[in-house]
Amino acid sequence: MSEALKVSIGVIAGALVTGGVQSAVAHWDRRVAARSAARLLYVHLYEARQAVRELSEARDWDAMITDWEGFAGPWEKHNEALSRTLSADDFRVVALAFSCIASLARGKAKDGESETLTFSPPAQRLAAYTRTIQAALEAVNRAAGIGSEKPRG
């Protein structure tokens, strides 16, 4: 085998190994980012689930200190990374949970615009939102590798 052929084979092999290593590192980075996003969103979903439960009992916006609009920022920031680790069905459930929370934010804003503060979400809707957020918690939990998430109450 000629020296030039040996060098060419070495260059090609080196390029393949380097590309493979870079691909593996990029995959690892995306996976770590997705798990981090899942863990961060888990905390927000956990807080939202508790807030919806409290809202179901209180039936009064004034009894709540929850910043309903504040849940949108973390979702917007982390949903792309989360999409890399969840199945399509799990991602849909998590997106729906944040949509439920956004609906509550809009409802509170709308109710706050009236002269007398009313409370518009029906109990059945709040119960459905709680179930949706619980399902999202379970999906995000699997992606985050946090451990067992059992429904409470």
N, C-alpha and C positions, 0 to 999 in steps of 0.2 A: 504494500500500500504506500502510495506516495506521501510525502510530508505534507503537501498541500491538502490532500484528501483528509488526512488525520486532523489537521487544523480546522478544516471546514466542519468535520463531524463534531469536533470539540466545541466550536462556536455554536453550532446548532443545538447541541445537547445543553450547553450552558444557558442559551436563550430559553429553551423549553423549561429547564429547572427554575430559572429566575421567574419566568411567567407563571409557572405553577405555584411558586412560593408567594408571589404577589397576589395571585388569585385567592389563595388560601387565607392570606392575611386580610384581604378585603372582605372575604366572606365572614371571617371571624369578627372583624370590626362591625359589620352590619348586624350580625347576630347579637353581639354585646349591646349595640345601640337599641336593637329591638327589645331585648330583655329589660334594659334600663327604662325604655319608654313604657313597657308593660307595668313595671313596678311603680313608676310615677303615676300612671293613670289609674292603677289599682287604688292608690291612696285617695285620689279624687273621687273615684266611683264609690269607695267605701263611705266617704264623707257624704256624698250625695244620697246614697241609700239611707243613711241614718237621718239625714235632713228630710227626705220625703216621708219617712215613717213618722217623724215628729210633726211634720206638717199635716199628715193624715189625722193625727190625734188632736192637734191644736185647732185646725181649720181656721187659722188666723195668720195672715202675713205678718202682722205686727208682733206676734209671739216668736217670730223667727229672726235670727241674726245672720242667716245664711246669705251669702253673696251669690245668688243664682247665676248672675252673668259671669262671675269669675271662673266658672267651669269651662267656658268656651276656650279660653287661652291655652290651657294645657292640652286640650284635645287638638286644637289647631297646630300646636307646636309638635306633638308627638304622634299624630295619626299615621303619617307616612312611614315612620320607622316601625310602628306597630303592624302596619299592613304587611311588612316583610316576614312576619313570624306567625301571624294568625291565618287560619283557613278563611276562605271567602265567607262562609257562614258565620264563623266567630267574629270576623271583622264587621259584618253587617249588624250583628247583635250589639257590639260595642258602639258602633256609629248610631244605632237606634237609641241606645241608652243616653248618649250625649244629646241626641235630638229631643228626647223626653225632658232632659234637664233644661235645654234651651227653651222648650215650650213653657216650662214653669217660669223661667225668667221673663218671657214675653207676657205670660199671664199676670205675673206680679206687676210688671210695668203698666199693663193695660188697666188692671184694677186700681193701681195707684193714681191713674189719670182722672178717675171719677171723683166727684165731690165727696162722696161717702165711700170709704174703703170697703170693698166687697171681697168675697172670696169665691172665685169661680170654678176651680177644678173639682169635678165630682169625685166622690170617694172611690168609685170604680176605676176612674182614670188613675188616681194616685196609687191604687193597688196594682194596676197594670204596670205603671211606671216602676214601682218597687220590684215587681217580678222581672221586668226587663233589665233593670240595673243589677239585680242579683245574677241573672244569666250572664251579663257582661262581666261582672266580677269573676265568675267562674272561668270564663274564656280568657280573661287577662291573667288570672291566676295561673292557668296552665302555661301560658306563654312566659310568664315571669319566673316560673319554678319556685313559687313562694311556699307551697305546701297546701294543706287541706283548708278549704274555705267552706265552712258549713253555714247554712242559713241560720240566722238567729231569730227567735220569736216568731 
